[in-house]
Amino acid sequence: MKSKLKRPTLVMSIYNKTNVHPSTFVLIGIPGLEAAHIWISIPFCLVYLLALLGNSSLLFIIKTDPSLHEPMYIFLCMLAVADLVVCTTAVPKLLSLFWFHDGEIPFEACLTQVFLIHSCSTMESGFFLAMAFDRYVAICNPLRHSAILTHSVIGGIGLAIVLRGTTLLSPHPFLLRWLPYCRTNIISHTYCEFMALIKIACAETRIRRAYSLIVAFLTGGVDFILIICSYVLILHTVFRLPSKDARLKTLGTCVSHVCIILVSYTPAFFSFLTHRFGHQVAPHVHIFVANIYLLIPPMVNPIIYGVRTKRIRDRFLKVFSFLKQLN
């Protein structure tokens, strides 16, 4: 009788152990819109290809044109690299899911995706702040702009932003790894995201949620506050200029930066707030906006700077006409 009782107990303990730490997760895409996945994938793929083309072109143009080796454009290059990493980490798997119903993702790959997406998104926020600082120095202290933002200082700022993103976000995969997932291994999302994994864990997650919230505030929140402060100081300086033309010309140098901040921060804040507090928001709305956050800014950023910056626009047209002649 004892041997008969032991066998089910042993089987159950093995099942629980393997189920608590699944070898794979299953992404299901956008809940409620599964029938439209193939149609949604078309604009997503086009946006991704435009992001690859735009950011790669931007990097090439700035790298090959010495006149563009200025602080703003160097920070723009750093932003372009972070954009490429973020969208390339998520979109190929997303398209595989939409086109081939390939939702399985290994546990380790899922954690890697979490780290890369969150850390590089944090770096993007830091580069926005660095670009705001460049605009502040250029407008409020123009005579010392080149003396303050030397290449070594720019490199130091870029390194600090990368280290901040890496250091603060590197605990995320370990916090998720140590959680048991005994309810399900199905993730209602198109990519692995910290809060999406937290929601399917069957353990107390308040400390992990609190850490994620603190990191989000110390990075995106503080960056946004400092960007606002920099623009308050910029506007204070601009409105003291003697002529209307001078004020408009000075503000015109900030338009591109303000546009990419609005394009990036609006879906980011919406996604962050709905994940933590917006329980009434439909899941497909939240996940769709989360994908917009990953796709639209990388596509729009090079377009905004390409259209607004004459030197980048002229250089792009020159390269394009040269390639056309070769064909």
N, C-alpha and C positions, 0 to 999 in steps of 0.2 A: 504493500500500500504506500509506503514511504517513497519507493522508487518512482511510483506513478505520479506522486505529487511533485517530486523534484523536477521532472522533465519540463512541464509547462512553466514552472518558475524560472528555469534556466533559459528557456526560449524567450520568455517575456523580458528578462534582464538583458539579453542580447539585442532584442528588438528595440528596447528603450535606448540603449547605448548608441546604436547606429542611427536611430531616429533623432536623437538629441543633437547630433553633429552630422547633418547630411553631407554627403560627398558633392551633391549638386543642388542648386536652386533652380526653380522654373519661373521664368518671366512670362507673364501672360499679356503684356502690352497695355493697351488702354481699355479698362473694363467697360463693358457696355457698347464699345465701338469695334468689337472684333471683326464684324462683317465688313467694316470700312477700312480695315488695316491696309489693304492693298492700294486703296485710293489715297489714303493719308501718306503712304510711303513715297508717292510720286513727288509732292512738293518737298517733303523732308529730304529726299535724295538730291533734288535740284538745289535746295538751300545749302546742303552739305558740300556739294561740288563747287558752288559759288564761294563758299567760305574757304575751301582749300585753294581755289584759284586766286581769290582776292588777297588772302593773307600771304600766300607764297609770292605773289607779284609784289606786294608791298615790301616784303623782306628783301626781295631781289633789287627793287628800285632804290630803296634806302641804302642797302649795302653797296651798290655800285655807283652811287652818286655822292661824292664827298661833300657837296653843298648841303646835303640833307643830314649830315652827321651832327645834328644839334640835339640838345636834351629832349625836347618834345618828341622828335622822331625816333630817338633811341629808345625812349620809354614806349613808344608806339610799337616798335619791333618786339620788345619784351612782351607786350600785351598780345601781339599777333601770335607769338610762340605759345603762350598760355591758352589762347583761343583754339589753336590747332590741336593741342593736347586734349583739351576738354571735349571738343566735338568728335575727335577721332577715337577717343576712349569709349564713347557711348554709341555713336551713330552706326558703325558697321554691324554691331550686334543687334541694334534696333532694326536695321534693314533685314538682317538675317531672320529675325523673328517675324517681321511683317511679310516677307516674301516666301520663306520656306518653313514657317511655323517652328523654327528652331529656337525654342525658349530656354533650353537647358544651358546653364552656365556653371562651371566648376566652382566650388566653395572658395578656393584661393583666388580665382579670377574675379569673383564677385567682390571680395574684399579689396583686391587691387583696384578695381573700378571705383569703389567707394573712395579710396584714398586719393586717386588721381583726380577725380571729378571735384571733390571737395577742396583739396589742397590747391589745385590750379585755379579754381573759382575764387579762393581767398587771395591768391596772387594777383588775379585780375583786379580785384578791389584795391589792392596795394598799388598797382600801376596807375589806376585812376587817381589815387591820392598823389602819387609822384608827379603825374601830369598837371594836377591842380597846383601843386607847389611850384612847378616850373612856370605856370601862368602867373602865379602870385609874384614870383621874383621878377619875371619879365616886365610886369606892369607896374608893380609898386617899387621896385628897385632896379630899373633897367640898366643903369650904368655899371652895376656890379653883377649882372646876370652871368656873364662868362666867367667871372672870377669866383662866384659862388658855386655854380654848377659846372665844375670841371669834369673831365672824363673819369677821373678816379672817384670823385664824389658820386657821379651817376652810377658807376659800377658798384660802389658801396651800397647805394640805395637799392639797386636791383638785387644784390646779394642778400641784403637784409630782408627784403620782401619775400624772396624765395625761401630763406631760412625760417622766417616767421610762419609761412604756409606749411612748410614741411614739418616743423617742430610741433605746432599746435594741432595739426591734423593727423600726425602719425599714430597717436593713441587710438584713433577711431577703429581701424581694422582689428586691433587687439581687444578693444571693448566689445566688439561684435563677435569675435572668435570665441570668447569665453562664455557667451550666452548659450543656453540650451534652446533648440528649436524643435520642441516635441509636438507642437500643434500641426504645423504644415511647413513644407519647403517651397510653397507657391508664393511668389512676390507679385503683388498687383501693381506692376510698374513696367516701364520699358527698359529700365536700367537699374543697377544696384545702387541704392541710395540709403544713407544712414537711417533715417526715420522709417523708411519702408521695411528695413530689416528689424528695427526695434519693435515695430508693431506685430511681427509674427513670432517674437521670442516669448517663451513661457517662463519668464522670471521677472523679478523686480528690476525695473529699468530707470527709476527716478534719478539716480546718480548719473547715469549715462546721458539721460536727457538734459539734466542740469549742466553737465560738462559741455555738451553740444551747444546749448543755449549761450553759455558764457563765451565759448570760442567764437560763435557767430557775432556776439556783441563786440568782443574785443577786436574783431577783424572788420567785417562789413559795417557794423554799427558805428564803431569809432572812426573808421575811414570816412563814412558818409558825413558824420558830424564835422570832421576836420575839413572836408571838401566844402561844406556849407560855410564854415568859418573863413576859409580862404577866399571864397567868392564874396562874402560880406566885405572883407578888406579890399578886394579888387574893385567892387562897386563904389566903395568909399573913395578910393583913389580916382576912379574914372569920372565920378560926378564932380570932382574938383578940377577937371581939365577945363581950359578956357573956352573951347569951341565945341559945337555940336558934332562937327565932322570928326574931330579928334576923339570924342567920346565913342561915336559909332565905329570908327576904325579900330579903336582899342578893344571894344566889346566884340567886334567881328573875329578877333583872334581867339576868342573863347568859345565861339558857337559850336565848332566841331566837338570839342571836349564835353560841353554841356549835353549835346545830342547823344553821344555814346553813353554818358552817365545815365540819362533818362531811359535809353533803350535797354541798358543792362540792369539797372537797379529796380525798375518797375516790376518786371516779371520775377526777379529774384526775391523781392520783399513779399510779393503776393504768394509765391510758392512757399517761402519760409513760414509766413503767418498762417496760411491755410493748413499746412502740415501739422502745426502745433496747436492752433486755436480754432481753425475754421472747420469744425466738425459737421456743419450744415452744408458745406460746399460739396457738390457731387464729385466722386472720385475721378471721373473722366475729365472734368474741368481742371482739377488740380494737376493731374498727370499731363494733360495737354499743355498747360501753361509751363510746367517743369521742362517739357521738351522744347517749347518756344525759347525758354531761358538758355538752353544749351545751344540752340541752332541759330537764332536770329542775331544776337550780338556779334558772333564771329563773322557772319555774313555782312552785317551792316557797317561794322567799324571801318574796314578798308574802303567801303563805298563812300562813307561820309567824309573821310579824310582825302580820298581820291577826288571827290567832287569839290570840296571846299578848299583844298590846297593846290594852288596853281602849279607849283613846282612838281608835285607828285603827279598831277593830271598831265602836264606836258611831257614828263618823263615816260609815263605809261603810254601815251599816244605815240611817242617816238619809238619805244620798244615794239609796240603793236604794228606800226607802219614798217619797221625793219623786218619783223617776222612775215608780214604780208608780202614784202618784196622777195624774200627767200622762197616763198611758195610760188 
